[in-house]
Amino acid sequence: MLGGGLLPGTLCVVYGATGIGKTHLGLHFAHAGGTAEGAPGIFFDMNARGDSQQHAAYASRLYGWALKRWTHTVTPMADPHPSPDQMAARYCDALPWVGKLRGYQVPTHDGGLELDWNWKSEYNHAMYTVRPFVYFHLGAGCRRIVVDGVEPMDVPDDYIQPFLFNELYRTVIHRDSETLGMEICLPVWKHRDFIDSHRYDHPAVTTMLLVTTEETQLEHLIARKVASGDIGAVANTILVMGGERVGNRLGRFLCVVKHRGSAKSDEIEEYRVTERGIEFV
């Protein structure tokens, strides 16, 4: 359907209702990195309600993959290097904020709004966990990142999650590896050899963003309008996953809405979510 798959270094956004199989698709993409690049992908869960999406259970059942939680935090001048156990951890839930952006803002003296300093302090502390999670795994050969847990939004510009993803994508995932390494591994002179020997090409990192929508039917997802701040507007690839009535049952269907850079199929394919993951009918 994608003319050979997702292109390295691009952003793919997957839209679909809750329970349609987005997490299964994301896990398949991340796990396949072990075969394609020699290292599985890493997973960000931005859902504030805990592991309600069952990432670890699905990974274990489908692939025998122990999806461990990353907890390693690197504050300035601390020993940056994660333990071997943490290097095996490919799940991070350090960005749990949801809801309207205005809930994290305070009025300014000129009548505008700015991010609350207390929240900014919490966010900056979370980045001491997020940045090493990305940097050390990419430095070890990972080239796939999946971001899950994005909740339904009418106007994405009004919500905190698109802001968080934009910051993650722009300032961490696609940050020059040497620059990011020098920000994490301090003092730089002490870790210079490590930084130099763990450089990676950040434009080769492929990101998949899984977005839950209010729309459930495939036809409504295909006709979905691009709202202000919608990340899909700048994505290289857009997939939609939705349901349609087929006789006396509800079928699940997948369609490629956009795919720049190579040929794509215009077909709408039916699939099922089984004990082996997503399978086309």
MARNU-183369 format. One record per residue (C-alpha): residue number from 1; residue in one letter; x, y, z. Coordinates in Angstrom, 1 decimal. Layout:
N
PT    n  res      xx      yy      zz
PT  NUM    A       X       Y       Z
...
This chain:
281
PT    n  res      xx      yy      zz
PT    1    M     0.0     0.0     0.0
PT    2    L     3.0     2.3     0.6
PT    3    G     5.1     1.4    -2.4
PT    4    G     7.7    -0.2    -0.3
PT    5    G     7.0     1.2     3.2
PT    6    L     7.5     4.4     5.1
PT    7    L    10.4     6.5     3.9
PT    8    P    13.3     6.9     6.3
PT    9    G    13.4    10.3     8.0
PT   10    T     9.7    11.1     7.5
PT   11    L     6.7    11.6     9.7
PT   12    C     3.7     9.3     9.4
PT   13    V     0.4    10.2    11.2
PT   14    V    -2.2     7.5    11.8
PT   15    Y    -5.7     8.7    12.5
PT   16    G    -8.4     6.4    13.9
PT   17    A   -10.9     5.9    16.7
PT   18    T   -10.0     4.2    20.0
PT   19    G    -9.8     0.4    19.7
PT   20    I    -9.3     0.4    16.0
PT   21    G    -5.8    -1.1    16.1
PT   22    K    -3.5     1.9    16.0
PT   23    T    -1.3     0.6    18.9
PT   24    H    -1.0    -2.8    17.2
PT   25    L     0.2    -1.0    14.1
PT   26    G     2.7     1.1    16.0
PT   27    L     4.1    -1.9    17.9
PT   28    H     4.5    -3.8    14.6
PT   29    F     6.4    -0.9    13.1
PT   30    A     8.6    -0.4    16.1
PT   31    H     9.4    -4.1    16.5
PT   32    A    10.2    -4.5    12.8
PT   33    G    13.1    -2.2    13.3
PT   34    G    15.0    -5.1    14.9
PT   35    T    15.1    -6.8    11.5
PT   36    A    15.3    -3.8     9.3
PT   37    E    17.9    -1.7    11.2
PT   38    G    19.2    -4.1    13.8
PT   39    A    17.5    -2.3    16.7
PT   40    P    13.8    -2.1    17.6
PT   41    G    12.1     1.2    17.7
PT   42    I    11.2     3.2    20.9
PT   43    F     7.7     4.1    22.2
PT   44    F     6.4     7.3    23.7
PT   45    D     3.0     7.0    25.5
PT   46    M     1.5    10.4    26.0
PT   47    N    -1.6     9.1    27.7
PT   48    A    -2.0    10.5    31.2
PT   49    R    -4.2     7.7    32.4
PT   50    G    -1.5     5.1    32.7
PT   51    D    -1.0     2.0    30.6
PT   52    S    -4.6     1.8    29.5
PT   53    Q    -3.5     1.0    25.9
PT   54    Q    -1.7    -2.2    27.1
PT   55    H     1.5    -1.6    25.2
PT   56    A     3.6    -4.0    27.3
PT   57    A     0.9    -6.7    27.2
PT   58    Y     0.5    -6.5    23.5
PT   59    A     4.2    -6.5    22.9
PT   60    S     4.7    -9.6    25.0
PT   61    R     1.8   -11.5    23.4
PT   62    L     2.5   -10.5    19.8
PT   63    Y     6.3   -10.6    19.7
PT   64    G     7.6   -12.0    23.1
PT   65    W     9.0    -8.5    23.5
PT   66    A     9.5    -7.2    27.0
PT   67    L     8.6    -3.5    26.6
PT   68    K    10.3    -2.1    29.7
PT   69    R     9.8     1.4    31.0
PT   70    W    12.6     3.9    30.7
PT   71    T    13.2     5.8    34.0
PT   72    H    16.8     7.0    33.5
PT   73    T    17.1    10.7    34.2
PT   74    V    20.2    12.8    33.4
PT   75    T    20.4    16.1    35.2
PT   76    P    23.2    18.6    34.4
PT   77    M    26.7    17.3    35.3
PT   78    A    25.2    13.9    36.4
PT   79    D    26.7    10.6    35.1
PT   80    P    24.8    10.4    31.8
PT   81    H    25.2     6.7    30.9
PT   82    P    22.2     4.4    31.3
PT   83    S    22.6     0.9    32.7
PT   84    P    22.3    -2.1    30.3
PT   85    D    18.9    -2.7    31.8
PT   86    Q    17.7     0.8    30.8
PT   87    M    19.2     0.4    27.4
PT   88    A    16.8    -2.5    27.0
PT   89    A    13.9    -0.2    28.0
PT   90    R    12.0     1.1    25.0
PT   91    Y     8.9     2.6    26.6
PT   92    C     8.7     6.2    28.0
PT   93    D     5.7     7.9    29.6
PT   94    A     7.4    11.1    30.8
PT   95    L     5.1    13.5    28.8
PT   96    P     1.7    12.8    30.5
PT   97    W     0.0    16.2    30.0
PT   98    V    -3.4    16.4    28.2
PT   99    G    -6.2    18.8    27.8
PT  100    K    -6.5    22.4    26.6
PT  101    L    -3.3    24.5    26.3
PT  102    R    -5.0    27.3    28.2
PT  103    G    -5.0    25.1    31.3
PT  104    Y    -1.2    25.4    31.4
PT  105    Q    -1.1    29.2    30.7
PT  106    V    -1.3    32.3    32.9
PT  107    P    -2.2    35.9    32.0
PT  108    T     0.6    38.3    31.2
PT  109    H     0.7    42.0    32.1
PT  110    D    -0.3    43.0    28.6
PT  111    G    -3.4    40.9    28.5
PT  112    G    -1.9    37.9    26.7
PT  113    L    -1.1    34.4    27.8
PT  114    E     2.1    32.6    28.5
PT  115    L     3.0    29.1    29.8
PT  116    D     2.9    28.9    33.6
PT  117    W     6.4    28.9    35.1
PT  118    N     5.6    26.1    37.5
PT  119    W     4.5    23.9    34.6
PT  120    K     7.5    24.9    32.6
PT  121    S     9.7    23.7    35.5
PT  122    E     7.9    20.3    35.5
PT  123    Y     8.3    20.1    31.7
PT  124    N    12.0    20.9    31.8
PT  125    H    12.5    18.2    34.5
PT  126    A    10.7    15.7    32.3
PT  127    M    13.0    16.5    29.4
PT  128    Y    15.9    15.2    31.6
PT  129    T    14.3    11.8    31.0
PT  130    V    13.0    12.3    27.5
PT  131    R    16.2    13.6    25.8
PT  132    P    18.4    10.7    27.1
PT  133    F    15.8     8.2    26.1
PT  134    V    16.0     9.4    22.5
PT  135    Y    19.7    10.1    22.4
PT  136    F    21.1     6.9    23.8
PT  137    H    18.7     4.7    21.8
PT  138    L    19.4     6.5    18.5
PT  139    G    23.1     6.4    19.3
PT  140    A    22.8     2.6    19.7
PT  141    G    21.2     2.2    16.2
PT  142    C    17.4     2.7    16.7
PT  143    R    15.8     4.5    13.8
PT  144    R    12.1     4.2    14.6
PT  145    I    10.0     6.2    17.0
PT  146    V     6.3     5.7    17.8
PT  147    V     4.3     8.3    19.7
PT  148    D     0.9     7.0    21.0
PT  149    G    -1.8     8.3    23.3
PT  150    V    -2.8    11.5    21.5
PT  151    E    -6.4    12.2    22.3
PT  152    P    -9.2    13.6    20.2
PT  153    M    -9.0    17.3    19.4
PT  154    D   -11.4    19.6    17.5
PT  155    V    -8.8    22.4    17.1
PT  156    P    -5.3    21.0    17.7
PT  157    D    -3.8    24.5    18.2
PT  158    D    -5.9    24.8    21.4
PT  159    Y    -4.4    21.6    23.0
PT  160    I    -1.2    20.8    24.9
PT  161    Q    -0.4    17.5    23.2
PT  162    P     0.4    18.9    19.7
PT  163    F     2.7    21.4    21.4
PT  164    L     4.5    18.6    23.3
PT  165    F     4.9    16.6    20.1
PT  166    N     6.2    19.5    18.1
PT  167    E     8.8    20.2    20.8
PT  168    L     9.8    16.5    20.9
PT  169    Y    10.0    16.2    17.2
PT  170    R    11.8    19.5    16.5
PT  171    T    14.1    19.8    19.4
PT  172    V    14.9    16.2    20.3
PT  173    I    14.2    13.7    17.6
PT  174    H    15.6    15.9    14.8
PT  175    R    18.3    17.5    16.8
PT  176    D    21.9    17.1    15.5
PT  177    S    23.3    14.2    17.5
PT  178    E    26.5    15.9    18.4
PT  179    T    24.6    19.0    19.8
PT  180    L    22.2    16.8    21.7
PT  181    G    25.0    14.7    23.1
PT  182    M    26.9    17.8    24.3
PT  183    E    23.7    19.0    26.0
PT  184    I    23.3    15.7    27.9
PT  185    C    26.8    14.4    28.4
PT  186    L    28.4    17.1    30.7
PT  187    P    31.2    18.0    31.1
PT  188    V    31.7    17.6    27.3
PT  189    W    35.5    17.1    27.5
PT  190    K    34.9    14.0    29.8
PT  191    H    32.5    12.4    27.3
PT  192    R    34.0    13.6    24.0
PT  193    D    35.0    10.2    22.8
PT  194    F    31.5     8.7    23.6
PT  195    I    29.8    11.6    21.7
PT  196    D    32.0    11.2    18.7
PT  197    S    31.6     7.4    18.5
PT  198    H    27.8     7.6    18.9
PT  199    R    26.9    10.0    16.2
PT  200    Y    23.8     9.2    14.1
PT  201    D    22.1    10.7    11.1
PT  202    H    18.9    12.2    12.6
PT  203    P    17.3    12.8     9.1
PT  204    A    17.1     9.0     8.8
PT  205    V    14.9     8.6    11.9
PT  206    T    11.3     7.7    11.0
PT  207    T     8.5     8.8    13.3
PT  208    M     4.9     7.4    13.6
PT  209    L     2.3     9.4    15.4
PT  210    L    -0.9     7.7    16.5
PT  211    V    -3.8    10.1    16.9
PT  212    T    -7.2     9.1    18.3
PT  213    T   -10.2    10.8    16.6
PT  214    E   -13.8    11.4    17.3
PT  215    E   -14.7    10.0    13.9
PT  216    T   -15.1     6.3    13.8
PT  217    Q   -16.2     5.6    10.2
PT  218    L   -13.6     5.4     7.5
PT  219    E   -15.6     7.7     5.1
PT  220    H   -15.7    10.4     7.7
PT  221    L   -11.9    10.0     8.4
PT  222    I   -11.1    10.3     4.7
PT  223    A   -13.2    13.5     4.4
PT  224    R   -11.8    14.9     7.7
PT  225    K   -10.9    18.5     7.4
PT  226    V    -7.4    19.8     8.4
PT  227    A    -7.9    22.0    11.5
PT  228    S    -5.5    24.7    12.7
PT  229    G    -2.4    23.1    14.2
PT  230    D    -3.1    19.7    12.8
PT  231    I     0.1    17.8    12.6
PT  232    G    -1.1    15.8     9.6
PT  233    A    -0.8    19.0     7.5
PT  234    V     3.0    18.6     7.5
PT  235    A     3.3    14.8     7.6
PT  236    N     4.8    12.9     4.7
PT  237    T     2.4    10.0     5.1
PT  238    I    -1.2     9.9     6.5
PT  239    L    -3.0     6.6     7.2
PT  240    V    -6.6     6.4     8.4
PT  241    M    -8.1     3.4    10.2
PT  242    G   -11.9     3.2    10.5
PT  243    G   -14.9     1.0    10.6
PT  244    E   -17.6     0.3     8.0
PT  245    R   -20.7    -1.9     8.0
PT  246    V   -20.2    -5.1     6.0
PT  247    G   -23.4    -7.0     5.9
PT  248    N   -24.3    -7.9     9.5
PT  249    R   -20.8    -7.1    10.9
PT  250    L   -18.6    -4.1    11.4
PT  251    G   -15.4    -4.3     9.3
PT  252    R   -12.1    -2.5     9.9
PT  253    F   -10.5    -0.8     7.0
PT  254    L    -7.2     1.1     6.3
PT  255    C    -6.5     3.6     3.6
PT  256    V    -3.4     5.7     2.7
PT  257    V    -4.6     9.3     2.3
PT  258    K    -1.2    10.8     1.6
PT  259    H     2.3     9.4     0.9
PT  260    R     4.9    11.6    -0.6
PT  261    G     8.1    10.3    -2.3
PT  262    S     7.0     7.0    -3.7
PT  263    A     4.0     5.2    -5.2
PT  264    K     1.0     4.3    -3.0
PT  265    S    -2.1     2.3    -3.5
PT  266    D    -5.5     4.0    -3.7
PT  267    E    -7.2     0.8    -2.4
PT  268    I    -9.1     0.6     0.8
PT  269    E    -8.0    -2.6     2.6
PT  270    E    -9.9    -4.6     5.2
PT  271    Y    -8.0    -5.9     8.1
PT  272    R    -8.6    -7.7    11.4
PT  273    V    -6.9    -7.4    14.8
PT  274    T    -6.0   -10.9    15.9
PT  275    E    -3.8   -12.7    18.4
PT  276    R    -1.0   -12.3    15.8
PT  277    G    -1.6    -8.5    15.4
PT  278    I    -3.0    -6.8    12.3
PT  279    E    -3.8    -9.1     9.4
PT  280    F    -5.3    -8.0     6.0
PT  281    V    -8.4   -10.0     5.0
